[in-house]
């Protein structure tokens, strides 16, 4: 996957590139965000859950990477969902 154009929000960065395949996304939560693996995994699972709920709205043929920033691990689920939805709209990933 190429680098893609990054789109920033206060708590996340999204990089996406066009592909010939169906849309798919990866989530990265660096140790700088959460030192304990349990916290990183919880944040990662929450982001995957939010993306899964938005799957029907995501344009086909995109591969992307969602990178968590410091502070994202403390966000309530609803705030995290609205933050991810807004960054996906900003990056043009939603229909």
C-alpha atoms as one frame of an Amber mdcrd trajectory, in Angstrom:
protein
   0.000   0.000   0.000   1.292   3.461  -0.832   1.476   6.231   1.704  -1.821
   7.886   0.861  -2.821  11.399   1.775  -3.178  11.835   5.573  -6.262  13.488
   7.040  -5.927  14.650  10.642  -8.379  15.177  13.472  -7.571  15.899  17.126
  -7.525  12.179  18.038  -7.008  10.212  14.792  -5.167  10.227  11.459  -6.596
   8.437   8.410  -4.490   7.494   5.383  -6.249   5.911   2.420  -5.398   4.841
  -1.106  -7.578   3.571  -3.947  -7.466  -0.177  -4.636  -9.035  -2.630  -7.034
 -10.291  -4.747  -4.131 -13.108  -4.225  -1.653 -12.579  -1.577   1.005 -10.588
  -2.603   4.053  -9.024  -0.783   6.971  -6.340  -1.366   9.579  -6.062   0.293
  12.963  -2.817   1.240  14.694  -2.590   2.288  18.329   1.045   3.111  19.158
   2.633   2.554  22.573   2.951   6.320  22.833  -0.866   6.470  23.070  -1.338
   3.699  25.637   1.553   1.974  27.388  -0.504  -1.058  28.447  -1.453  -3.567
  25.732  -4.943  -4.022  27.203  -5.697  -0.322  26.638  -4.279  -0.400  23.097
  -6.326  -3.488  22.239  -9.512  -1.997  23.688  -9.065   1.179  21.619  -8.309
  -0.893  18.508 -11.421  -3.074  18.998 -13.602   0.004  19.498 -12.336   1.610
  16.274 -12.878  -1.627  14.325 -16.418  -1.818  15.732 -17.172   1.746  14.623
 -15.794   1.092  11.126 -17.838  -2.115  10.887 -21.036  -0.204  11.724 -20.221
   2.330   8.970 -19.267  -0.353   6.399 -22.324   0.190   4.174 -21.587   3.935
   3.970 -17.911   3.536   2.981 -17.087   3.934  -0.704 -15.874   0.708  -2.330
 -12.295   0.295  -3.524 -10.409   2.013  -0.702  -7.764   0.666   1.658  -6.918
   2.686   4.703  -5.092   2.991   7.965  -6.543   4.636  11.071  -3.851   5.779
  13.501  -4.826   6.751  17.039  -3.302   9.847  18.629  -2.644  10.583  22.286
  -5.902  11.057  24.184  -8.001   8.801  21.951  -7.847   5.970  24.487  -9.735
   8.158  27.001 -12.610   9.065  24.656 -16.065   7.648  25.392 -17.328   5.318
  22.647 -19.915   7.814  21.319 -17.321  10.589  21.029 -14.919   8.220  19.329
 -17.635   7.213  16.843 -18.463  10.816  15.958 -14.752  11.662  15.634 -14.121
   8.756  13.259 -17.236   9.514  11.222 -16.210  13.160  10.834 -12.672  12.257
   9.749 -14.051   9.729   7.225 -16.325  12.462   5.800 -13.392  14.894   5.706
 -11.262  12.355   3.813 -14.059  11.561   1.343 -14.399   7.891   2.318 -18.143
   7.953   2.915 -20.786   7.846   0.171
